[in-house]
Amino acid sequence: MNSRHRVEAALRGETTDVVPVFLRDLTLGLDVCDLTTPEVCAGGPGGTYDADKSARCVIETQRLLGHDCVVGSIHDLGLDVDALGGRVEFPEREIPYVVEPVFPTAQAIARAHLPDLHSQGRMPGVLRAYQIVAKALGDEVAIAANVEGPVTKAGLLRGLDSLLSDMVRDPAAARAAIDFAVALACEHVRAVLDAGAHFVFVAAASDGPGIIRPEQYLEYTIPGLAEILAAARERGAPVVFHPHGPFTQERFWPLVEAAIETGIAGFQFGENNDLAIAKQRWGQRICILGGVDIPEVLLPGPPERIRGATKSAIAHAGKGGGYVLMPSCSIHRGFPIDHLTAMIETARQGAV
């Protein structure tokens, strides 16, 4: 069973020879190839996202670490921002970040038009990177389309604080921003799947109860997630959902149920969740994804502690299949490579 088949089987709830590993590396490959952030990611006036270097980062990182699934390009949270008139900063050896949102006022939302992902901004380079990675790795390794969730993407375009304020003071503006974000996310889904990705990973850091109230999650996130799933189904691709929040606490179980009802194939549980509860409650219905806590274990280490946490995660969630081992969130440049090696090597030691 090769890596791609291992991940696809797990997403179907099946047992695999060993537990598959998905790092969700978004920028770590820049370190592996010793490249600066601007020379790969910078777009906008006078700059171009470098598809060849981006793809090389993904490919060389996978060959170094041997994980089963990759995101098909170096990814940052501002990929749409510059194409729509906002501004992204590209620190030399750090992660890009949004400095000027697309929608500084509520009125700006009404004037916005979806960009052409094949000709505007940095997305043409991102799509080309996916194509290169798919050609090099796609028969052997699973490729994920990393797409932001409804509130998460809207928060990047509007500014998260402004969006949260809109939800209270101007619900029509919040709805307009989220509707635009979902339409844009659906365009991403179609384009990146066409470029060679095998499934969709909805990265939704701002779509959980750590940021929004449960009623807002049900009002904004779940309908938006359903639209993203519909776009993925057009291409026959499964969807994994990763909102942030303590979802294994009983009071938040209905939020997981609502996500499952949309038809997701898997749910990644981040920090402050109990994988044993997740596996027991939902493991017969969806793939469970998650594992080693980044801030508490995977980042500080040491490797022996990481090995223990990896074994514990697999023991709690791996039995019977339908499980993908992941760090609790995404991995970025500056991360200790030997810590990731400890996690992957431990997962490779055998089936549960």
Secondary structure by P-SEA (a helix, b strand, c coil): ccaaaaaaaaaaccccccbbbbccccccccccccccccccccccccccccaaaaaaaaaaaaaacccccccccccccccccccccbbbbbcccbbbbbcccccccaaaaaaccccccccccaaaaaaaaaaaaaaaccccbbbbbccccaaaaaaaaacaaaaaaaacccaaaaaaaaaaaaaaaaaaaaaaaaacccbbbbcccccccccccaaaaaaccaaaaaaaaaaaaaabbbbbbbbbcccccccaaaaaaaaaaacccbbbbcccccaaaaaacccccbbbbbccccccccccccaaaaaaaaaaaaaaccccccccccccccccccccaaaaaaaaaaaacccc
